[in-house]
Amino acid sequence: MNNQNGNSGPSGANGGGKNHFEHALGAKATRARRKATLALGRLGPGLITGAADDDPSGIATYSQAGAQFGLNMLWTPVFTYPLMLAVQSICARVGRVTGNGLAANLNDIFPRWLVIGLVALLFVANTINIGADVAAMGAAVQLLTGRGQTLFTLGAAGLSLILQLFVPYHRYVSLLKWLTLVLFAYFGVILTIHIDWAMVARSIVLPDVTLNAAFVTMVVAVFGTTISPYLFFWQTSEEVEDMDEHNRPVLRELSPNAARLQLKRIGTDTIVGMALSNLVAFSIILTAAVTLHQAGMTDIQTSAQAAQALRPVAGQLAFLLFSLGIIGTGLLAVPVLAGSTAYATAEVFGWKKGLENKPVDAKGFYAVIVVSMIVALGIVFSPLDPIKALFWSAVVNGVIAVPILGATMILASRRDEMGEFVATRGQRIFGWAATAIMGIAAVGLFVVI
């Protein structure tokens, strides 16, 4: 018998059941999207900071480590993760508690002339990195298309500059969050190659280490790339930027429950961001180790060279993912490098700052960004050896990281500055350990060069 809609009873029941099932699936998908959006919304400065650490220059360093020393460098991301997590957690806490960026807080510890000197060195190191990154992006496009290296290098720098100048922070930060997804390309590369995971585990725990100049230099380079001063300044300033955007008071003015929630949010954000950073570093070292190193390709100088060398060894898909990752990470890292310099400079000289402000309202802040980009492009098209420039950039970063870390640790332990929100015992232990290790690394670098 047909029902009133002209369908037989059973088929009508089946149709209703099917519709109900599809509706349930749609509702679940909607809830999943909302949860994902909410989770992404809780992540911010920590996620972006961690992802920006894996810029094209960092990719080159990790590729060099894997190609030259194979699996014996896989211990370094595992070792640096807790150190990086402690340092960046402290930086975020300092910004959230004091309401000031790191350079402004350093003025309370060091003489102003010394802080200006550190920020000047930060400008030099960051500008060299920006030049190397946009050049690497152009080289990656050249590999993919066979043309357009110079045009894309200029275009990438121009696009990054336009976005920083004319897109307000609350919109720009959303773009940076979505750009972090490009890092998953490096996890995809691992899926395209054969890996002996038992050997990987053994190499992490018991690496075959020979303490010579090449090995020490590479360890210092990896540490300096991973625990880098521009990350300290960026995450601290972005916590302050978030506070200003949402009109939130400093942590000491919140209720105990609200303060705990903010600290929990900072902790989750930083754990995820630094885990992503070190997992990507691990993936790149692993990829280079099981492909390039095993094929005898141990002399890799740039990220583009690593991508090109992967093609005959690991295949076209691995090459494509690696190359696209270089372009995406460059688009993410360049504004972080330029922005961290601008925040630090503006804080030292007392200028109005912030990506939420329009250029006409924060002229000094945006002038630093513009100058950074112009000088970086000048370095790209100058006769300077980009590899040597990057090396000395790493030296500068390693040197200035030590006093900045030391001052940050002192600040984070002072109750007159931080109140009841001083750094936790674990943060102090690992933070001072990071300071000591970076100091030893800086000394070691000068010994071997």
C-alpha positions as CSV (number, residue, x, y, z in Angstrom):
1,M,0.0,0.0,0.0
2,N,1.2,3.4,-0.9
3,N,1.4,6.2,1.7
4,Q,0.1,9.7,1.2
5,N,3.3,10.7,-0.6
6,G,2.9,7.9,-3.1
7,N,5.7,5.8,-1.6
8,S,5.2,2.3,-0.4
9,G,5.4,1.9,3.4
10,P,8.8,0.1,3.6
11,S,10.5,2.4,1.0
12,G,9.1,5.4,2.7
13,A,10.5,4.2,6.0
14,N,13.9,3.5,4.4
15,G,13.9,7.0,2.8
16,G,13.1,8.6,6.1
17,G,15.8,6.5,7.8
18,K,18.3,7.6,5.1
19,N,17.4,11.2,5.5
20,H,17.7,10.9,9.3
21,F,21.1,9.3,8.9
22,E,22.3,12.0,6.5
23,H,21.0,14.7,8.8
24,A,22.9,13.1,11.8
25,L,26.1,12.9,9.7
26,G,25.7,16.6,8.8
27,A,25.2,17.6,12.4
28,K,28.3,15.7,13.4
29,A,30.3,17.3,10.7
30,T,29.1,20.7,11.8
31,R,30.0,20.0,15.4
32,A,33.4,18.8,14.3
33,R,34.0,22.0,12.3
34,R,32.9,24.1,15.3
35,K,35.2,22.2,17.6
36,A,38.1,22.6,15.2
37,T,37.4,26.3,14.8
38,L,37.2,26.8,18.5
39,A,40.4,24.9,19.1
40,L,42.2,26.9,16.4
41,G,40.8,30.1,18.0
42,R,42.4,29.2,21.3
43,L,45.8,28.9,19.6
44,G,47.6,32.0,18.5
45,P,51.0,33.5,19.4
46,G,52.5,30.2,20.4
47,L,51.3,28.3,17.3
48,I,52.4,31.1,14.9
49,T,55.8,31.5,16.7
50,G,56.5,27.7,16.6
51,A,55.5,27.5,12.9
52,A,57.6,30.5,12.0
53,D,60.7,28.9,13.5
54,D,60.7,26.4,10.5
55,D,61.4,29.1,7.9
56,P,63.3,28.3,4.7
57,S,66.6,29.1,6.4
58,G,65.7,26.7,9.1
59,I,64.7,24.1,6.6
60,A,68.1,24.5,5.0
61,T,69.9,24.0,8.3
62,Y,67.8,20.9,9.2
63,S,68.4,19.5,5.6
64,Q,72.1,20.1,6.0
65,A,72.1,18.3,9.4
66,G,70.3,15.2,8.0
67,A,72.3,15.1,4.7
68,Q,75.7,15.4,6.4
69,F,75.2,13.4,9.6
70,G,72.2,11.1,8.8
71,L,70.1,9.8,11.6
72,N,72.7,10.9,14.1
73,M,71.2,14.4,14.3
74,L,67.7,13.2,15.1
75,W,68.3,13.7,18.9
76,T,68.6,17.5,18.5
77,P,64.8,18.3,18.1
78,V,64.0,16.0,20.9
79,F,66.6,17.7,23.1
80,T,65.6,21.3,22.2
81,Y,61.8,20.8,22.6
82,P,61.7,21.2,26.4
83,L,64.2,24.0,26.3
84,M,62.3,25.9,23.6
85,L,59.0,25.2,25.4
86,A,60.3,26.7,28.6
87,V,61.8,29.8,27.0
88,Q,58.7,30.6,24.9
89,S,56.3,30.0,27.7
90,I,58.3,32.4,29.9
91,C,58.3,35.0,27.1
92,A,54.5,34.7,26.7
93,R,54.0,34.9,30.5
94,V,56.2,38.1,30.6
95,G,54.0,39.8,28.0
96,R,50.8,38.7,29.6
97,V,51.8,39.7,33.1
98,T,53.6,43.0,32.4
99,G,51.6,44.2,29.4
100,N,54.9,45.1,27.7
101,G,57.0,43.6,25.0
102,L,60.4,42.0,25.7
103,A,62.5,45.0,24.6
104,A,60.5,47.3,27.0
105,N,61.1,44.8,29.8
106,L,64.8,44.5,29.0
107,N,65.2,48.2,29.7
108,D,64.4,47.4,33.3
109,I,67.4,45.0,33.5
110,F,70.1,46.4,31.2
111,P,71.3,49.9,30.4
112,R,69.4,51.4,27.5
113,W,72.5,51.6,25.4
114,L,73.0,47.9,25.7
115,V,69.4,47.1,24.8
116,I,69.7,49.4,21.7
117,G,72.8,47.4,20.8
118,L,71.0,44.1,21.1
119,V,68.1,45.3,19.1
120,A,70.5,46.6,16.4
121,L,72.1,43.1,16.2
122,L,68.6,41.6,16.1
123,F,67.8,43.9,13.1
124,V,71.0,42.6,11.3
125,A,70.3,39.0,11.9
126,N,66.6,39.2,11.1
127,T,67.2,41.2,7.9
128,I,69.7,38.6,6.6
129,N,67.2,35.9,7.4
130,I,64.4,37.7,5.5
131,G,66.7,38.0,2.5
132,A,67.6,34.3,2.6
133,D,63.9,33.3,3.0
134,V,62.5,35.3,0.1
135,A,65.4,34.1,-2.1
136,A,64.6,30.5,-1.1
137,M,61.0,31.0,-2.0
138,G,62.0,32.4,-5.4
139,A,64.3,29.4,-5.9
140,A,61.5,27.0,-5.0
141,V,59.2,28.6,-7.6
142,Q,62.0,28.3,-10.1
143,L,62.3,24.6,-9.4
144,L,58.5,24.0,-9.7
145,T,57.9,26.1,-12.8
146,G,61.3,26.5,-14.5
147,R,61.0,30.3,-14.4
148,G,60.1,33.3,-12.3
149,Q,62.8,33.2,-9.6
150,T,63.6,36.9,-9.5
151,L,59.9,37.9,-10.1
152,F,58.6,35.7,-7.3
153,T,61.4,36.8,-4.9
154,L,60.3,40.4,-5.4
155,G,56.6,39.5,-5.4
156,A,56.9,37.5,-2.1
157,A,58.6,40.4,-0.4
158,G,56.1,42.8,-1.8
159,L,53.1,40.7,-0.8
160,S,54.4,40.2,2.7
161,L,55.0,44.0,3.0
162,I,51.5,44.9,1.7
163,L,49.8,42.5,4.1
164,Q,51.7,43.8,7.1
165,L,51.0,47.5,6.2
166,F,47.4,47.3,5.2
167,V,45.8,44.2,6.9
168,P,44.7,44.8,10.5
169,Y,46.2,42.4,13.1
170,H,42.9,40.7,13.9
171,R,42.6,39.6,10.2
172,Y,46.3,39.1,9.6
173,V,46.8,36.7,12.5
174,S,44.0,34.5,11.2
175,L,45.9,34.2,7.9
176,L,49.1,33.4,9.7
177,K,47.3,30.6,11.6
178,W,46.0,29.0,8.5
179,L,49.5,29.2,6.9
180,T,50.8,27.0,9.7
181,L,49.0,24.1,8.0
182,V,51.6,24.2,5.2
183,L,54.0,22.6,7.7
184,F,52.1,19.3,7.4
185,A,53.6,19.0,3.9
186,Y,56.8,17.8,5.7
187,F,54.9,15.1,7.5
188,G,53.5,14.1,4.0
189,V,57.1,13.8,2.7
190,I,57.8,11.1,5.3
191,L,54.8,9.0,4.0
192,T,56.4,8.9,0.6
193,I,59.7,7.3,1.6
194,H,60.8,4.1,3.3
195,I,62.0,4.5,6.9
196,D,63.5,1.9,9.3
197,W,61.8,3.1,12.4
198,A,63.8,0.8,14.7
199,M,67.0,2.4,13.5
200,V,65.4,5.8,14.0
201,A,64.6,5.0,17.6
202,R,68.1,3.7,18.2
203,S,69.7,6.8,16.6
204,I,67.7,9.1,18.9
205,V,68.8,7.3,22.0
206,L,72.3,6.3,21.0
207,P,73.5,8.5,18.2
208,D,76.9,7.8,16.7
209,V,78.7,11.0,17.6
210,T,82.2,12.2,16.7
211,L,83.1,15.4,18.4
212,N,84.9,17.3,15.6
213,A,84.5,20.8,14.3
214,A,81.9,19.9,11.7
215,F,79.7,18.2,14.2
216,V,79.9,21.0,16.8
217,T,79.2,23.6,14.2
218,M,76.1,21.7,13.0
219,V,74.8,21.3,16.5
220,V,75.3,25.0,17.2
221,A,73.5,25.8,14.0
222,V,70.5,23.6,14.8
223,F,70.3,25.0,18.4
224,G,70.6,28.6,17.1
225,T,68.0,28.0,14.4
226,T,65.6,26.5,16.9
227,I,66.0,28.8,19.9
228,S,66.2,32.1,18.1
229,P,65.9,35.6,19.5
230,Y,63.2,36.8,17.1
231,L,60.9,34.2,18.5
232,F,61.3,35.6,22.0
233,F,60.3,39.1,20.9
234,W,57.5,38.0,18.6
235,Q,55.6,35.9,21.1
236,T,55.9,38.4,23.9
237,S,54.7,41.2,21.7
238,E,51.8,39.2,20.3
239,E,50.5,38.4,23.7
240,V,50.4,42.2,24.3
241,E,48.8,42.7,20.9
242,D,46.1,40.2,21.8
243,M,45.5,42.0,25.1
244,D,45.1,45.3,23.4
245,E,42.8,44.0,20.7
246,H,40.4,42.5,23.2
247,N,40.8,45.2,25.9
248,R,42.1,42.7,28.4
249,P,43.9,43.7,31.6
250,V,47.3,42.4,32.6
251,L,47.2,39.1,34.4
252,R,47.7,40.6,37.9
253,E,44.4,42.5,37.5
254,L,42.3,39.4,36.7
255,S,40.5,37.2,39.2
256,P,42.5,34.1,40.2
257,N,40.2,31.8,38.1
258,A,40.5,34.1,35.1
259,A,44.3,34.3,35.5
260,R,44.5,30.5,35.7
261,L,42.5,30.2,32.5
262,Q,44.8,32.6,30.7
263,L,47.9,30.7,31.9
264,K,46.3,27.4,30.8
265,R,45.6,28.9,27.3
266,I,49.2,30.2,27.1
267,G,50.5,26.8,28.1
268,T,48.3,24.9,25.6
269,D,49.1,27.4,22.8
270,T,52.9,27.2,23.4
271,I,53.0,23.4,23.9
272,V,51.3,22.9,20.5
273,G,53.3,25.5,18.7
274,M,56.7,24.3,19.9
275,A,55.7,20.7,19.4
276,L,54.8,21.5,15.8
277,S,58.1,23.3,15.3
278,N,60.3,20.5,16.6
279,L,58.3,17.7,14.9
280,V,58.7,19.5,11.6
281,A,62.4,19.9,12.2
282,F,62.6,16.2,13.1
283,S,60.8,15.3,9.9
284,I,63.1,17.4,7.7
285,I,66.2,15.9,9.3
286,L,64.8,12.4,9.0
287,T,63.8,13.0,5.3
288,A,67.3,14.2,4.4
289,A,68.9,11.4,6.4
290,V,67.1,8.5,4.8
291,T,67.3,9.9,1.3
292,L,70.1,12.3,0.7
293,H,72.6,11.0,3.2
294,Q,72.1,7.4,2.2
295,A,72.5,8.4,-1.5
296,G,75.8,10.1,-0.6
297,M,74.5,13.6,-1.1
298,T,76.0,15.2,2.0
299,D,76.8,18.8,0.8
300,I,73.4,20.6,0.9
301,Q,73.6,24.4,1.3
302,T,70.1,25.7,0.7
303,S,66.5,24.5,1.1
304,A,66.0,24.6,-2.7
305,Q,69.0,22.4,-3.2
306,A,67.5,19.9,-0.7
307,A,64.2,19.9,-2.6
308,Q,66.0,19.4,-6.0
309,A,68.2,16.6,-4.6
310,L,65.1,14.8,-3.3
311,R,63.5,14.5,-6.7
312,P,65.7,11.6,-8.1
313,V,66.1,10.0,-4.7
314,A,62.6,10.1,-3.2
315,G,60.4,10.9,-6.2
316,Q,58.3,13.7,-7.6
317,L,55.7,13.8,-4.8
318,A,58.4,14.3,-2.1
319,F,60.0,17.0,-4.2
320,L,56.6,18.8,-4.7
321,L,55.7,18.7,-1.0
322,F,59.1,19.8,0.1
323,S,59.2,22.7,-2.4
324,L,55.6,23.9,-1.6
325,G,56.6,23.8,2.1
326,I,59.4,26.2,1.4
327,I,57.1,28.7,-0.2
328,G,54.4,28.4,2.5
329,T,56.8,28.6,5.4
330,G,58.5,31.7,3.9
331,L,55.2,33.5,3.6
332,L,54.6,32.7,7.3
333,A,58.1,33.5,8.6
334,V,59.0,36.7,6.8
335,P,56.3,38.9,8.6
336,V,57.3,37.4,11.9
337,L,61.0,38.3,11.3
338,A,60.2,41.8,10.2
339,G,57.5,42.3,12.8
340,S,59.7,41.1,15.7
341,T,62.4,43.7,14.7
342,A,59.7,46.4,14.5
343,Y,58.3,45.6,17.9
344,A,61.7,45.5,19.6
345,T,62.8,48.8,18.0
346,A,59.5,50.6,18.8
347,E,59.6,49.5,22.4
348,V,63.2,50.7,22.9
349,F,62.5,54.2,21.5
350,G,59.0,54.5,22.9
351,W,57.2,54.6,19.5
352,K,53.6,53.6,19.0
353,K,53.5,50.1,17.8
354,G,51.2,47.2,16.7
355,L,49.9,45.6,13.5
356,E,46.4,46.6,14.5
357,N,47.4,50.3,14.0
358,K,47.4,52.0,10.6
359,P,50.8,53.0,9.2
360,V,50.0,56.7,9.6
361,D,49.4,56.1,13.3
362,A,52.6,54.1,13.9
363,K,55.1,55.5,11.5
364,G,58.2,54.4,13.2
365,F,57.0,50.9,13.7
366,Y,56.1,50.4,10.1
367,A,59.2,52.2,8.9
368,V,61.3,49.5,10.5
369,I,59.3,46.8,8.6
370,V,59.7,48.7,5.3
371,V,63.4,49.2,5.8
372,S,63.9,45.6,6.9
373,M,62.3,44.4,3.6
374,I,64.2,46.8,1.4
375,V,67.6,46.0,3.0
376,A,66.8,42.3,2.8
377,L,66.1,42.5,-0.9
378,G,69.3,44.5,-1.3
379,I,71.2,41.6,0.3
380,V,69.5,39.1,-2.1
381,F,70.7,41.0,-5.2
382,S,74.1,42.0,-3.8
383,P,77.4,40.2,-4.5
384,L,77.4,39.0,-0.9
385,D,77.6,35.2,-0.5
386,P,74.2,34.2,0.9
387,I,75.5,31.1,2.6
388,K,78.2,33.1,4.5
389,A,75.7,35.8,5.3
390,L,73.4,33.2,6.9
391,F,76.3,31.7,8.8
392,W,77.2,35.0,10.3
393,S,73.5,35.7,11.0
394,A,73.5,32.4,13.0
395,V,76.6,33.7,14.9
396,V,74.9,37.0,15.7
397,N,71.7,35.1,16.9
398,G,73.8,32.8,19.1
399,V,75.6,35.7,20.7
400,I,72.6,37.9,21.4
401,A,70.4,35.0,22.6
402,V,72.5,34.5,25.7
403,P,72.1,38.0,27.3
404,I,68.5,38.2,26.2
405,L,67.7,34.8,27.7
406,G,69.6,35.7,30.9
407,A,67.8,39.0,31.3
408,T,64.4,37.3,30.5
409,M,65.0,34.6,33.2
410,I,65.9,37.3,35.8
411,L,62.8,39.3,34.9
412,A,60.5,36.2,35.0
413,S,61.8,35.4,38.5
414,R,61.3,38.8,40.0
415,R,58.2,39.2,42.1
416,D,58.3,43.0,41.9
417,E,57.8,42.6,38.2
418,M,55.7,39.4,37.9
419,G,53.9,39.3,41.3
420,E,52.6,35.9,42.0
421,F,53.0,34.9,38.3
422,V,56.7,34.4,38.4
423,A,58.0,31.6,36.2
424,T,57.3,28.1,37.5
425,R,60.1,26.0,38.9
426,G,60.2,23.8,35.8
427,Q,60.3,26.8,33.5
428,R,63.2,28.3,35.5
429,I,65.1,25.0,35.4
430,F,64.7,24.5,31.7
431,G,65.0,28.2,30.9
432,W,68.3,28.6,32.7
433,A,69.5,25.3,31.1
434,A,68.6,26.8,27.7
435,T,70.6,29.9,28.6
436,A,73.6,27.9,29.7
437,I,73.5,25.6,26.6
438,M,73.2,28.6,24.2
439,G,76.2,30.2,26.0
440,I,78.2,27.1,25.6
441,A,77.1,26.8,22.0
442,A,78.2,30.4,21.3
443,V,81.6,29.8,22.8
444,G,81.9,26.5,20.9
445,L,81.1,28.3,17.6
446,F,83.9,30.8,18.1
447,V,86.3,28.0,19.0
448,V,85.6,26.0,15.8
449,I,85.3,28.9,13.3
